[in-house]
Amino acid sequence: MATETDLPQKEELVAALAEQPLGNGSEASVYKIHMRPQFTLRVSHDLPRKDLSQKILEADFIVQEDIFSGRLFGQTVAYLSHPDLLDSYSKDPLITINYYSRGHDYTIVKDSKEKPTEQETLSRTIAVTKMLVDPEIFPDKAYDGLFDKLKFLSSKQYTIDVGNDLFCNTGNILPSVQDHKFFIIDVMPFIPAEKLRLAIHPALNPQHTKGCNSPLFLARGLLYGYLPHQNFHGQNAELTMLRTKLLNRIVDGAVRSQLSEQETYLFEPMVAWKRQLTRLNIPQQEQEKLMKKIRSISDSQPYRVAKKMPNLVRIGGWYVNQQ
């Protein structure tokens, strides 16, 4: 667990804000703290920037508990407690200090000033997918490591984060060519049963034990260009072939790791698998092979399942702090 003495100085946080963001998501911008490279600064888009530096200097650090036993998921280390750095309605923090995670987000960010063509996005998607299916770059143990992370997160009642369509964002699973591994960032606590039953969608499974920690959601997190460019990309034979290989690598990893589609947020995960494979234009014969393998998986859980875990403060998602 980090202590306040481990954290960056407030002046270092102010300096980080003067740099270009490391990344921009739908909820927040993330800045690298260059003088403390093990940390990042995550700033909500809802936070007014007026006098922000002065407010940071006046704020107090609230250190978070290490609930992941030393594993890194880009989680919050501390947040800044100041009346003007909290959401006016929920009182949730709008600026946090997080662990830095290795790996690279290969998602093509569309800049309004220089929008890439569909052909450019296709070329890059093909290149990235080739890398993901190359066993020299990402051997089987890299995929096995991903499934181990999913099982560990489930034991802590946390899940990989998802967007509004209940599919993992590609920017939340970072491939690292140097490490020959994948890193997961932006995890969220399980959604409570009462919210699944009432507030979010009555068709979702309130008795889940995995959240989104399953092959279906993991596959979505590695399928670059799937949703934003699905019509154009889906017509390319080379990309379809590469995606078929990628899906087989993912499903084979699930078989080796014994992680099934059961007990997730979805009542009918196999229906979602069929829809995903069809939208990707995966050949019918390959679809049937993949579905057969997925249905054959039986679960194992090597980690002791926590009865109840404290929730990390986090920016974004369905809820932030349930202390």
Secondary structure, DSSP 8 states (H G I E B T S, - for coil): ---GGGS--HHHHHHHHTS--SEE-SSEEEEE-TTSTTEEEEEETTS--TTHHHHHHH-EEEE---TTTT--SS-EEEEEE-GGGB-TTT--BSEEEEE---S--------SSS---HHHHHHHHHHHHHHHH-TTTS-HHHHHHHHHHHHHHHHTTEEE---TTSS--GGGEEEETTTTEEEE--EEE---HHIIIIII-TTB-TT-SSTT-SHHHHHHHH-TTTTTTHHHHTT-HHHHHHHHHHHHHHHHHHHHHT--STTSSBS-HHHHHHHHHHHTT--HHHHHHHHHHHHT------S---S-------SSSS-S---
